[in-house]
Amino acid sequence: MPVPPVAPSGYRRRVIDEELDELMPGLSAISVEGPKGVGKTATALTRAATVYQLDDDGQRQIAEAAPHRLTRGSEPILIDEWQRVPSSWDVVRRAVDEDSRPARFLLTGSASPSGPPTHTGAGRIVPIRMRPLTLSERGYAPSVHLSDLLGGGRPNVEGHTSVGLDEYVDEIVSGGFPGMRGLTHRQLRSQLDGYLTRVIDREFAEQGMTIRRPDTLRAWMRAYAAATATTASFETIRDAATPGVGNKPALTTTLPWRDILTRLWLLDPVAAWLPTNNRLTELASSDKHHFADPALAARLLNVTATGLTSGAQITPSIQRSGVFLGALFESLLALNLRVYAQAAEAQVRHLRTQRGEHEVDFIVIGPDDGIVAIEAKLSATVVDSDVKHLRWLRDRIGDRLLDAVVVTTGTQAYRRADGIAVVPAALLGP
């Protein structure tokens, strides 16, 4: 039996709500996908008329015995945690084939199901990614919008914020999981520890993999966290996870761990930008490593706000330029940009030449193929050396570069004399 929908009290709209407002009137079925705890169910409940919660044992057993019952009820029908009954996907797909009226189904999922693949649902069920809270969703008021930058024309860049480095560090370690906001530091650490333990002890098993040595998997996850914002190879990550161990786990063991963590939406790497432009040659193709939320990386490495601001060394160590706090600041920006870019129908990539002479942290590719290039800078000030890669890229691609931005921990948004925008992270929005 479905449960009556109850919209969460005090629900605060998310960036994804704008997408759903636009898509639902024209689409029959939408699947909202993302890690556990990012707010998928809360968002879907504000729109659903009928709810089936498949993480409830009783409802799941009924759905497994009679999956066609999932199409009964007032619409939109929400099928929450649909991957618990993978056949529910095909039930919805067939229902849409028979009746393609808009706004019939919402599905939410915290993982791609294990076992034989379901039908893709292409053309029937449209997937939308949901990520943890961005800074704008946490209550910071943006004055510069990515959608405007993607529009070209070098829009005005202005605004002031009192947010400083300490606040950004707090946001990094606090994370963007709505249910963990407002906790004390100790409560938050306990919640994050429990979240990660559930992933290792339960989620892997539900994905069909038995973990015989959970400490080894946790060590690999710590090494991946240490590689945040780098393009370190998976051999490097494996070796960092097992220092001094002669009999290291084979890549055939560790790569499936990566695949399952990706399937759980917990790893969120930024792919390399590989344009066909002949003026941009010898570009590296490796992903940049990121967790879905930098708070997960910080907790895996047992680093606190105090440790980050004091420059404490992390273990294991992965070669990088700059301090680890800079990597986590870049990861926080990656989370924000991907949410904002998705709302603008844009994609986020990174650029690095093979020998590392030039790097740009983020390449945002708009729907018309224009580019906004963005650098993360863990500083309140920007000097000429901080924009040399942006200038290099502008020289190479010309008018295709719609805008160039340095995102900082400063207080003022403005344009430099060379036209490059300087924007505090708290002032950047969708």
Phi, psi and omega in degrees: 000139176289160175256149179297135178291136177230110180293135182301136178294135178071022182301133178251126184303145179252166177301322182296338179299326177296320177295315181296323177302322183279324188273321188300323179296348181239353184241142182283321186217134179230134176252119178264118189241145177167175183296160173301141171087005182271353176107018182299312183295317180301317179294316182294325182296335179289350185240343189278148172256335178225140184230128170245118182256101188277359170273000172271126186304315182295314180293324180294319180296320177295317180295324178293324181282325184217072186299336181296341179295341181292348179265001183267141176125170177293145183258152002290143178261124177263124173251100188273133183057053186300332184294345176293335174231083187306332179295343179298330179298313181290329176299315179293318180301315180293323179297323178289323176302321183280331184208105188262027175303147181287161173058042179270319188225142165238131174243142171237143182214137178259003180195153166283135185293149173277173179087192182302139183293145172280167172301144186297332184076011182305130180084351179243312182244116184264120179277142175228131181275136173240131182243173177301170183300133171279172178298321179294327178283344177272359175114358177281142188260108181284150174239349178237132189240132180301323180299324178290319179297322178289342179284348180081182177080006179047072181297162177300140178237110181205167180137157181224143177223151175266000181291131181237190186302317183300321179293320178296320178297318178299320180292325178297311184281337179282326176079176185246023175278116187307320183289349180256000180287143176084004179279157170291166182301317181291318178300318180296315180299319179296319179295315180294320177299315179296322178300311182292323178295319178298322178300312184288316187277331187241314188293323178296318179297321179292339176270006174090013180240126175270126179262108183278335180231080183300331179296326178291319176296316179298321178297321178295319179295323176297318180295321176298319178300319179295337180271008180310132177068018172243170174252029181307141179291161178289338171294319178297317179296316178299315182295323178293330180286338185228059181294137177075005180261122182286318182266078184282151177298142180291155176298333177293344174269315187281327181295323172298330174299314178301316183297319181290319177297327175290320179297331176276004179067020183270329171266134185223063184294153175262119181287158178284147174273121182233076181287163178269007179296123183294343181277354177241094183245167177056046176269141177286151185249003185283146174289156167264134187277133174210142165281164178300331178219130181297341177297328178294317178296316180298319182288320178302325182267001177057042177254137180256174177301318179296317179297321180294315182287338178272356178076026181300143179288144178256154177229130003285166183258131175240133182299132179204165171262132180090175183277161182294329177301323177298323178294319180289326175297318176298322179292322174299318179293323178301315177302311181298312185296323183290325176292314181293320180294319179301320179297331181263011183058039180244169180237153180243128177226179172231162181233133174208130175284158188300324180266002175079016180292329182226136177218141170231126189300318184219133172244111179262119185256115183283172182296338178259016175077006172286160188239135164245120181261134188225132174248141173265132184227113180280070182196156177273346183238156180232127177245173186303322182295338180284344184246010185296324180287326176293319177295318178302315181294321178298321178295329184278321188248356172059230187292345177296336176281102182289325180195162177224137190221142166248122179263127191235180171257018181282194185244345188236136172263136182195173171251135174289169178298333179275005177091352180283133182277144174241121188225120171300143185303323182291344182262000181264128181225184184290000000 
